[in-house]
Amino acid sequence: MKDTVSHQAIEYLNYLKEQGISHVPRTVKRQAPPPRPQPASRSTAAQSPPHTPGQMPPNGADALPKPALSIPAALQPIANEIAACHRCPLAATRTYTVPGQGPLQPDILFVGEGPGADEDAQGIAFIGRAGKLLTKMITAMGYTREEVFLGNIVKCRPPGNRAPTREEMADCIPYLKQQIAIIQPKTIICMGATAARGLVQETLPIGKARGHWREFEGIPVMLTFHPAYLLRDPRKKKDCWADLKAVLTRLDKAPPK
């Protein structure tokens, strides 16, 4: 018993020494030393290190989209190319690429500018604040997120959520065009000036271009506001809703009552 107490006392004094305490007053109450770290088990030690922005994930994971993302088999090769792409500087700061998600041959393909912080962290398009508003817009039109395709002009997040440069858009737009050729949507909705400029070379400000139809490879394209802009200026929601209803009319549908 005495040896056990002595051992504990020595261990306690060593603990205080590690904390920089060289003098122990009589009023100091004894505290149990913190638990010593246990050696990692083999299973823990075998785990791959976490992926950090700008680095290739372990074991060649950069050649694949994030596992949680469901991608149609026909689009998988393009998603793999996107995940392995290092054409532009955005590859150096991304966490995950965001190829987009949705079914083949949907009524609508929504195209935005680029991934934000939430999308970059999970590899899924439109899941942040703007994505939640877009979900409400999709529901108001009578669809679910799973029934439409959601994508962006660029597949990696621009730092600070800035707009992608012309060069970045030029490097990335071939992926979206390949996807559209396979997806074959009935209509496309370009949300925001960047999407309109990137896909149909729109030169007008989105405030003037919205509500107008354009065309891409024979597919009708509606131009409207990006949901992120609607969060900043809710007064524009009415105009955007008019644009979405025009799309429904084009599809010979009506909003649910």
C-alpha positions as CSV (number, residue, x, y, z in Angstrom):
1,M,0.0,0.0,0.0
2,K,2.8,2.4,1.0
3,D,4.6,1.7,-2.3
4,T,1.4,2.4,-4.2
5,V,1.0,5.8,-2.5
6,S,4.6,6.7,-3.1
7,H,4.3,5.9,-6.7
8,Q,1.2,8.0,-7.1
9,A,2.9,10.9,-5.3
10,I,5.9,10.7,-7.7
11,E,3.6,10.5,-10.7
12,Y,1.7,13.6,-9.4
13,L,4.9,15.6,-8.9
14,N,6.0,14.7,-12.4
15,Y,2.7,15.9,-13.7
16,L,3.1,19.3,-11.9
17,K,6.6,19.6,-13.2
18,E,5.3,19.1,-16.8
19,Q,2.8,21.9,-16.2
20,G,5.7,24.3,-15.1
21,I,4.8,24.2,-11.4
22,S,8.1,24.1,-9.3
23,H,6.6,25.0,-5.9
24,V,3.7,23.2,-4.2
25,P,2.1,25.1,-1.4
26,R,0.4,23.2,1.4
27,T,-3.0,24.5,0.3
28,V,-2.8,22.9,-3.1
29,K,-5.3,20.1,-3.4
30,R,-4.2,17.0,-5.0
31,Q,-5.5,16.5,-8.5
32,A,-5.5,13.3,-10.5
33,P,-3.1,13.5,-13.4
34,P,-4.7,13.5,-16.9
35,P,-4.9,10.1,-18.5
36,R,-1.9,9.2,-20.5
37,P,-2.5,8.7,-24.2
38,Q,-3.0,5.1,-25.2
39,P,-1.0,3.7,-28.1
40,A,-3.1,3.6,-31.2
41,S,-4.6,0.2,-32.1
42,R,-3.6,-1.4,-35.4
43,S,-7.0,-0.6,-36.9
44,T,-6.7,3.1,-36.0
45,A,-3.1,3.3,-37.2
46,A,-4.1,1.8,-40.5
47,Q,-6.6,4.5,-41.2
48,S,-5.7,7.0,-43.9
49,P,-4.9,10.6,-42.9
50,P,-7.8,13.1,-43.5
51,H,-7.9,14.8,-46.9
52,T,-6.9,18.5,-46.8
53,P,-7.6,21.1,-49.4
54,G,-5.1,21.2,-52.2
55,Q,-3.8,17.7,-51.5
56,M,-4.4,14.4,-53.3
57,P,-6.6,12.2,-51.0
58,P,-4.9,9.0,-49.9
59,N,-4.9,5.8,-52.0
60,G,-5.8,7.6,-55.2
61,A,-9.2,8.8,-53.9
62,D,-8.9,11.9,-56.0
63,A,-9.8,9.8,-59.0
64,L,-13.3,9.2,-57.7
65,P,-16.2,11.5,-56.6
66,K,-17.0,11.5,-52.9
67,P,-18.7,8.1,-52.0
68,A,-21.9,9.7,-50.6
69,L,-22.7,11.1,-54.1
70,S,-25.0,9.0,-56.3
71,I,-24.1,9.4,-60.0
72,P,-25.8,7.7,-62.9
73,A,-23.5,5.1,-64.5
74,A,-23.4,6.9,-67.8
75,L,-22.0,10.0,-66.1
76,Q,-19.5,8.2,-63.9
77,P,-16.5,8.5,-66.3
78,I,-17.0,12.2,-66.5
79,A,-17.2,12.5,-62.7
80,N,-14.0,10.5,-62.5
81,E,-12.3,12.9,-64.9
82,I,-13.5,15.9,-63.0
83,A,-12.2,14.4,-59.7
84,A,-8.8,13.9,-61.2
85,C,-8.7,17.3,-63.0
86,H,-5.9,19.8,-62.4
87,R,-6.4,22.0,-65.4
88,C,-6.8,25.2,-63.4
89,P,-5.7,26.7,-60.1
90,L,-9.0,25.8,-58.4
91,A,-7.7,22.2,-58.0
92,A,-5.1,23.4,-55.5
93,T,-7.7,24.8,-53.0
94,R,-10.6,22.4,-53.3
95,T,-11.6,19.8,-50.8
96,Y,-13.9,17.8,-53.2
97,T,-15.0,18.3,-56.7
98,V,-18.7,18.8,-57.2
99,P,-19.7,17.2,-60.5
100,G,-23.4,17.7,-59.9
101,Q,-26.2,15.1,-59.3
102,G,-29.5,14.1,-60.6
103,P,-31.2,11.7,-63.1
104,L,-30.8,11.3,-66.8
105,Q,-33.4,12.9,-69.1
106,P,-34.9,15.2,-66.4
107,D,-37.4,17.9,-67.3
108,I,-35.0,20.5,-65.9
109,L,-31.3,21.0,-65.5
110,F,-30.4,23.8,-63.1
111,V,-27.0,25.4,-63.7
112,G,-25.4,27.7,-61.2
113,E,-22.0,29.4,-60.9
114,G,-19.9,27.1,-58.8
115,P,-19.7,25.2,-55.5
116,G,-19.7,27.1,-52.1
117,A,-18.1,26.1,-48.8
118,D,-20.8,23.5,-48.0
119,E,-20.7,21.9,-51.4
120,D,-16.9,21.8,-51.4
121,A,-16.9,20.0,-48.0
122,Q,-19.4,17.3,-49.2
123,G,-19.0,17.1,-53.0
124,I,-22.7,17.7,-53.5
125,A,-24.3,20.6,-55.4
126,F,-26.6,23.1,-53.8
127,I,-26.7,22.1,-50.2
128,G,-25.9,25.4,-48.5
129,R,-28.2,28.3,-47.8
130,A,-28.7,29.0,-51.5
131,G,-29.3,25.3,-52.0
132,K,-32.0,25.2,-49.4
133,L,-33.8,28.1,-51.1
134,L,-33.4,26.3,-54.5
135,T,-35.0,23.2,-53.0
136,K,-38.0,25.3,-52.0
137,M,-38.2,26.7,-55.5
138,I,-38.0,23.2,-57.0
139,T,-40.8,22.0,-54.7
140,A,-43.0,25.0,-55.6
141,M,-42.6,23.9,-59.2
142,G,-43.9,20.5,-58.4
143,Y,-40.7,18.5,-58.4
144,T,-38.3,17.0,-55.9
145,R,-34.5,17.5,-55.9
146,E,-34.1,13.9,-57.0
147,E,-36.2,14.6,-60.2
148,V,-34.1,17.4,-61.5
149,F,-30.4,17.7,-62.3
150,L,-28.3,20.2,-60.3
151,G,-24.9,21.4,-61.6
152,N,-22.5,24.3,-62.0
153,I,-20.4,26.0,-64.6
154,V,-17.2,25.1,-62.6
155,K,-16.8,22.0,-60.6
156,C,-14.5,23.3,-57.9
157,R,-15.1,26.0,-55.3
158,P,-13.4,29.4,-56.2
159,P,-11.6,30.6,-53.0
160,G,-13.8,32.9,-50.9
161,N,-16.8,32.1,-53.2
162,R,-15.6,34.6,-55.7
163,A,-16.8,34.4,-59.3
164,P,-14.7,32.0,-61.5
165,T,-12.4,33.7,-64.0
166,R,-12.8,33.4,-67.7
167,E,-9.9,31.0,-67.8
168,E,-11.4,28.8,-65.1
169,M,-14.7,28.7,-66.8
170,A,-13.1,27.8,-70.2
171,D,-11.2,25.0,-68.6
172,C,-14.3,23.5,-66.9
173,I,-17.2,24.1,-69.3
174,P,-16.3,21.1,-71.5
175,Y,-17.3,18.8,-68.6
176,L,-20.7,20.4,-68.3
177,K,-21.2,20.2,-72.1
178,Q,-20.4,16.5,-72.0
179,Q,-22.8,16.0,-69.2
180,I,-25.6,17.8,-71.0
181,A,-25.1,15.6,-74.1
182,I,-25.7,12.6,-71.9
183,I,-28.3,14.0,-69.5
184,Q,-30.5,15.3,-72.3
185,P,-32.7,17.6,-70.2
186,K,-35.9,19.0,-71.7
187,T,-35.0,22.5,-70.5
188,I,-32.1,24.3,-68.8
189,I,-32.3,27.1,-66.2
190,C,-29.2,29.2,-66.0
191,M,-29.2,30.9,-62.6
192,G,-27.1,34.0,-62.4
193,A,-24.9,36.0,-64.8
194,T,-22.0,33.6,-64.6
195,A,-24.1,30.6,-65.6
196,A,-25.7,32.5,-68.4
197,R,-22.4,33.8,-69.7
198,G,-20.6,30.5,-69.4
199,L,-23.2,28.3,-71.1
200,V,-24.9,30.6,-73.7
201,Q,-22.4,33.5,-73.8
202,E,-25.0,36.0,-72.5
203,T,-23.6,39.5,-72.5
204,L,-26.5,41.3,-70.8
205,P,-26.6,41.8,-67.0
206,I,-28.8,39.2,-65.5
207,G,-31.3,41.9,-64.4
208,K,-32.0,42.5,-68.1
209,A,-31.5,39.0,-69.4
210,R,-33.7,37.2,-66.9
211,G,-37.0,36.0,-68.1
212,H,-35.7,35.5,-71.7
213,W,-35.2,32.3,-73.5
214,R,-31.9,31.2,-75.1
215,E,-30.8,27.9,-76.6
216,F,-28.0,25.4,-76.1
217,E,-27.6,22.6,-78.5
218,G,-31.3,22.7,-79.3
219,I,-32.4,22.8,-75.7
220,P,-34.4,25.8,-74.5
221,V,-32.6,27.8,-71.8
222,M,-34.3,30.1,-69.3
223,L,-32.2,32.8,-67.7
224,T,-33.0,33.9,-64.1
225,F,-31.5,35.0,-60.8
226,H,-29.3,32.8,-58.7
227,P,-30.9,31.8,-55.3
228,A,-27.9,33.3,-53.5
229,Y,-28.8,36.7,-55.1
230,L,-32.4,36.2,-53.9
231,L,-31.2,35.7,-50.4
232,R,-29.5,39.1,-50.6
233,D,-32.5,40.8,-52.3
234,P,-35.8,38.9,-51.6
235,R,-37.7,41.5,-53.6
236,K,-36.5,39.7,-56.8
237,K,-38.2,36.4,-55.8
238,K,-41.4,37.4,-57.6
239,D,-39.5,37.9,-60.8
240,C,-37.7,34.6,-60.4
241,W,-40.9,32.8,-59.8
242,A,-42.4,34.3,-63.0
243,D,-39.3,32.8,-64.8
244,L,-39.9,29.4,-63.3
245,K,-43.5,29.4,-64.2
246,A,-42.5,30.2,-67.8
247,V,-40.4,27.0,-67.7
248,L,-43.4,25.0,-66.5
249,T,-45.5,26.4,-69.3
250,R,-42.9,25.4,-71.7
251,L,-43.0,21.9,-70.3
252,D,-46.8,22.0,-70.5
253,K,-47.1,21.8,-66.7
254,A,-48.5,24.0,-63.9
255,P,-47.4,24.6,-60.3
256,P,-49.2,22.4,-57.8
257,K,-52.1,24.0,-56.0
